[in-house]
Amino acid sequence: MASRASIQPIAHPSGSRIRFGAVVQGVDANRMSDSDFDIIEDALYKHQVLVFKAQHGLSSKAQYEIMQRLDPKATASYGHGKTLDAKRSILHPDLKTIPHQPQVQVIGNGFVEEYEGLKKIRLRHPHHKTFHATAVPEEDDLDFTRFYRWHIDAALYGLAPPVATSLFAARVPGGRTQTVRYEDTGEELAVPLGTTAFVSGYTMYDLLSPEDRQFVLSTKVEYAPHPYVWMSGAKSRSDGLGLLSEGKEAALDSLPEIEQDKIQILPMCWRSPRDDRLALQVHPSAVRKLHLAGGRVIDDLEEVREIVHRLQRPGIAPDLVYAHGWEEGDLVLFHNRSLLHSVVGAFAEDEVRLFRQCNIAASSLPEGPRDSCDR
């Protein structure tokens, strides 16, 4: 079958430094031909975020199958895995599994009578006041907001980070916008209500000084075991880019059983398999140690977090953030190995948002820079 897919880069606002994102046209994601898929796969690696409009009839099965085609050797596990001690995990309240397609999760806000076999579900949009050390004042809450948590979709323990994630908008509350406050600089960014914000790891790397590039090329990140339980008592910086060091992490001996071979030590930079671009790709909230060239290990948690924050912070500047304006029927596919993303916004109780999310633990770990030091 001849390909019908066409790819149009997103036209970002004047003055923006965003260099990623594209709209896919001419494709029904429920019935994607092999030739269309090949174009879309290439575009995913090139543009990082792909937006498919008006996919109202997209089934959960088709959504999952797209993810499987991107990594045919991948397991059927959800990208975060089945979290032991789920009640302590910071992911626990935010995810509900579709019974007939367990690789697909339902997320959103508000009460939904029935959806995809789930009945009388209460969804909760993550609010920064539950995770940050400080919060926007209550009287400003519906007008002003923050980035909730910049992250990669990944278990970071045992399972390899997914190649990609897909988000499908079934119901979207409309109308108002909000303003993201950057408390450290006083800058602001107007965003659509309930946007998903994206920043490029390639840009984060490109912004580094020559000295910092050398550092990240030769450094590896050790993530905490059971990271989402480990971090459950800690609080975030106001920019959502990593945690404050207040000694609130769970003690290692209080975590579920730790299997040493599942602890992940990954490169700071992940290499694109298509064009060798390097992304500074670190989950700032889950970091525990840094392994430097020559064998030195930085294990002072406060120092580790300060280093990672200093390296990543320029990459979330307002003119580098793509804040997607969701419409019902949108399918967004993003390259999870070259981007960070964040939930944003504060909803009123009666504003219903209903989304489906799907990603799959990858068949292999991400590759680091070529010719990097093996330790």
C-alpha positions in Angstrom: 0.0 0.0 0.0 1.4 3.4 -0.9 2.2 5.7 2.0 -0.1 8.6 2.7 1.7 9.9 5.7 3.1 13.5 5.6 5.1 15.2 8.3 4.9 18.9 8.9 7.2 20.5 11.5 5.3 22.5 14.2 5.4 26.2 13.7 6.5 27.5 17.1 6.0 31.1 18.2 8.3 33.8 17.0 11.4 34.0 19.2 11.1 30.4 20.3 14.3 28.3 20.4 12.3 25.0 20.2 13.7 22.9 17.4 11.5 19.8 17.7 8.0 18.6 17.2 5.9 17.7 14.1 2.3 17.0 13.0 1.5 13.8 11.2 -1.2 14.1 8.5 -2.9 11.5 6.3 -2.8 8.6 8.8 -5.5 6.7 10.7 -3.6 5.4 13.7 -6.0 2.5 14.0 -4.9 1.1 10.6 -1.3 2.1 10.0 0.3 0.6 6.9 3.9 -0.6 6.9 4.9 2.2 4.6 3.2 4.8 6.8 4.8 3.3 9.9 8.3 3.5 8.4 7.8 7.2 7.8 6.5 7.8 11.3 9.3 5.8 12.9 11.9 7.9 11.1 10.0 11.1 12.0 9.9 10.1 15.7 13.7 10.0 15.9 14.1 13.2 13.9 11.4 15.4 15.4 11.1 13.7 18.9 7.4 14.6 19.4 4.7 13.7 16.8 1.1 14.9 17.0 -1.7 13.0 15.2 -4.9 15.1 15.1 -8.5 13.8 15.1 -7.8 10.2 16.1 -11.1 9.9 17.9 -11.7 6.3 17.2 -8.2 5.1 18.3 -8.6 1.8 20.2 -6.4 0.9 23.2 -5.3 -2.2 21.2 -4.1 -0.1 18.3 -2.3 2.3 20.7 -0.4 -0.6 22.2 0.4 -2.1 18.9 2.1 1.1 17.7 4.4 1.0 20.7 5.1 -2.7 20.1 6.1 -2.0 16.5 8.6 0.6 17.6 10.4 -2.1 19.6 9.3 -5.6 18.4 11.6 -7.4 20.8 10.2 -5.6 23.8 8.4 -7.3 26.6 4.7 -6.6 27.2 5.5 -4.9 30.5 4.3 -1.4 31.2 7.3 0.9 31.2 7.4 1.6 34.9 6.8 -2.1 35.7 4.7 -3.5 38.6 5.9 -1.4 41.5 6.4 -3.4 44.7 5.1 -1.6 47.8 2.8 0.3 45.4 1.1 2.3 48.2 4.4 4.1 49.0 5.3 4.7 45.3 4.7 8.2 44.1 3.2 6.7 40.9 0.5 4.8 42.8 -2.4 7.3 42.8 -1.9 8.4 39.2 -2.4 5.2 37.1 -5.3 2.9 36.4 -5.0 -0.1 34.1 -7.4 -0.9 31.3 -8.6 -4.4 32.0 -8.7 -5.7 28.4 -5.4 -4.0 27.4 -3.2 -4.0 30.6 -0.3 -2.2 28.8 -2.4 0.9 28.5 -3.1 3.2 31.5 -5.8 5.7 32.2 -4.8 9.1 33.7 -6.6 12.4 34.1 -8.8 14.3 36.5 -12.3 14.1 37.9 -15.0 11.5 38.1 -15.7 9.2 35.2 -18.7 6.9 35.3 -17.3 4.3 32.9 -14.5 4.0 30.4 -12.9 1.0 28.7 -14.2 -1.4 31.3 -13.4 0.7 34.3 -16.4 1.9 36.3 -16.9 4.8 38.6 -13.3 5.9 38.5 -11.9 8.9 40.3 -8.9 10.4 38.5 -6.5 12.8 40.1 -4.3 15.2 38.1 -1.0 15.4 39.9 -0.8 18.8 41.7 2.6 20.3 42.6 1.5 21.0 46.2 1.6 17.3 46.9 5.2 17.0 45.6 7.0 20.3 45.9 8.5 21.7 49.1 6.6 25.0 48.5 3.4 25.8 46.5 1.7 28.5 44.6 -0.6 30.4 47.0 -4.1 29.0 47.2 -5.7 32.2 45.9 -3.5 32.0 42.8 -3.9 28.3 42.2 -6.2 28.2 39.2 -4.3 31.0 37.4 -0.7 30.1 38.2 1.0 26.8 38.2 4.4 25.0 38.0 6.0 22.1 36.2 5.1 19.1 38.4 8.0 16.8 37.8 10.4 16.7 34.8 11.1 13.1 34.1 11.7 10.2 31.7 9.1 7.4 31.6 11.2 4.6 33.1 11.4 2.1 35.9 15.1 2.8 36.3 15.4 -0.5 38.2 15.4 -3.8 36.3 13.5 -2.7 33.2 15.0 -0.8 30.3 13.6 2.7 29.7 10.9 2.6 26.9 11.8 3.9 23.5 8.7 6.0 23.3 5.4 6.9 25.0 2.0 7.6 23.5 -0.7 9.8 25.0 -4.3 9.8 23.7 -6.7 12.6 24.7 -10.3 11.2 25.1 -11.7 14.1 27.0 -10.2 17.6 27.4 -11.5 20.4 29.5 -11.3 23.6 27.5 -11.3 27.3 27.9 -8.8 28.7 30.2 -5.0 29.0 30.3 -2.5 29.1 33.2 0.8 30.7 33.7 3.9 28.7 34.8 6.0 30.5 37.4 9.8 30.1 37.4 10.4 31.0 41.0 14.2 31.1 40.7 14.2 33.7 37.9 10.9 35.4 38.0 10.1 34.3 34.4 6.7 33.1 33.3 5.3 30.9 30.6 1.6 30.9 29.5 0.4 27.4 28.8 -2.9 25.7 27.9 -4.8 24.1 30.8 -3.4 20.7 31.6 -0.7 20.8 29.0 2.1 18.3 28.8 5.4 20.1 28.6 8.4 18.8 26.7 12.0 19.8 26.5 14.8 18.3 24.3 17.7 16.4 25.8 19.6 17.2 22.6 19.2 20.9 23.3 20.3 20.4 26.9 23.5 18.8 25.6 24.1 21.5 23.0 23.8 24.3 25.6 26.6 22.9 27.7 30.0 24.5 27.9 32.9 22.5 26.4 34.0 21.5 29.9 30.5 20.3 30.9 30.2 18.4 27.7 33.4 16.5 28.5 32.0 15.8 32.0 28.7 14.4 30.8 30.3 12.3 28.0 32.4 10.5 30.6 30.0 10.2 33.5 27.4 7.7 34.4 24.3 8.0 36.6 23.4 5.5 39.2 19.7 5.4 40.0 18.2 4.5 43.4 16.8 1.0 43.8 13.0 1.1 43.7 13.3 4.8 42.9 9.6 5.8 43.2 9.4 4.3 46.6 12.8 5.6 47.7 11.9 9.2 46.7 8.3 9.0 48.1 9.0 11.2 51.2 11.2 13.7 49.5 10.1 17.1 48.1 10.8 18.7 44.8 12.4 22.0 43.8 10.0 24.6 42.6 10.9 24.1 39.0 10.1 20.4 39.1 13.7 19.6 38.1 14.9 17.3 40.8 14.5 17.0 44.6 15.7 18.9 47.6 18.2 17.2 49.9 16.5 17.1 53.3 17.1 13.6 54.3 13.5 12.5 53.5 14.3 9.6 51.2 13.4 6.2 52.4 16.2 4.2 54.0 17.5 1.5 51.8 16.8 -1.2 54.4 13.1 -0.1 54.4 12.7 -0.6 50.6 11.4 -3.8 49.1 14.1 -6.4 48.6 16.9 -4.9 46.5 18.4 -7.1 43.7 21.8 -5.6 43.0 21.8 -6.7 39.4 18.7 -4.6 38.8 20.2 -1.3 40.0 20.8 0.8 36.8 24.0 2.7 36.0 23.3 4.5 32.8 25.2 7.0 30.6 24.5 10.7 31.2 24.2 11.1 27.5 22.0 8.8 25.3 22.8 8.5 21.7 20.2 8.5 18.9 20.4 5.2 17.0 19.6 7.1 13.7 21.9 10.0 13.6 24.2 9.8 16.6 22.9 13.0 18.2 23.5 13.1 22.0 20.8 13.9 24.5 21.6 14.8 28.1 19.1 12.3 29.4 18.9 12.1 33.2 15.8 11.5 35.4 16.8 14.2 38.0 14.5 12.9 40.8 15.8 9.4 40.8 19.5 10.1 40.7 21.5 8.7 43.6 25.2 8.6 42.6 27.5 9.8 39.8 30.3 7.6 38.4 33.1 9.7 37.0 35.9 8.8 34.6 38.8 7.2 36.4 36.6 5.5 38.9 35.6 8.2 41.3 32.1 8.0 42.6 30.2 11.1 43.9 27.8 9.7 46.5 26.9 12.8 48.4 23.3 13.2 47.4 23.1 16.9 47.8 26.2 17.4 45.6 24.9 14.9 43.0 21.6 16.8 42.7 23.3 20.2 42.5 25.5 19.0 39.6 22.6 17.5 37.7 20.4 20.5 38.2 23.1 22.9 37.1 23.6 20.9 33.9 19.8 20.5 33.1 18.4 23.8 34.3 19.2 25.9 31.1 17.3 23.4 29.0 13.9 24.2 30.6 14.0 27.9 29.9 10.6 29.3 28.8 11.5 29.6 25.2 12.7 26.0 25.0 9.5 24.4 26.4 6.9 22.9 24.0 3.6 23.0 25.9 1.2 21.0 23.9 -2.4 22.4 23.6 -4.5 19.3 23.9 -7.6 18.8 21.8 -9.9 15.7 22.0 -8.7 13.1 19.6 -5.1 14.1 19.8 -2.6 11.2 19.8 0.9 12.3 20.8 3.9 10.0 20.3 7.2 11.1 21.8 10.7 9.7 21.9 11.2 8.9 25.5 15.0 8.5 25.1 15.7 12.1 24.0 13.2 14.2 25.9 12.1 15.2 29.4 8.4 15.9 30.0 6.2 17.1 32.8 2.6 17.2 33.9 1.5 20.8 34.3 -1.5 22.6 35.8 -4.2 22.7 38.4 -7.8 21.6 37.7 -11.0 22.5 39.4 -12.9 19.5 40.8 -15.5 19.5 38.0 -12.9 19.8 35.1 -12.7 16.3 33.6 -9.6 15.2 31.8 -9.4 11.6 30.4 -6.3 10.3 28.8 -4.7 7.0 27.8 -1.0 6.4 28.2 1.1 3.5 26.8 4.7 2.7 26.9 6.6 -0.6 27.0 9.9 -1.5 28.8 12.5 -1.6 26.0 14.3 -4.7 24.8 17.7 -3.1 25.5 19.3 -0.3 27.5 20.0 3.1 25.8 23.4 3.5 24.2 25.9 6.1 25.4 28.4 8.2 23.5 30.7 6.4 21.1 34.2 5.9 22.4 33.2 6.7 25.9 35.3 5.3 28.7 34.1 1.9 29.9 34.5 1.4 33.6 
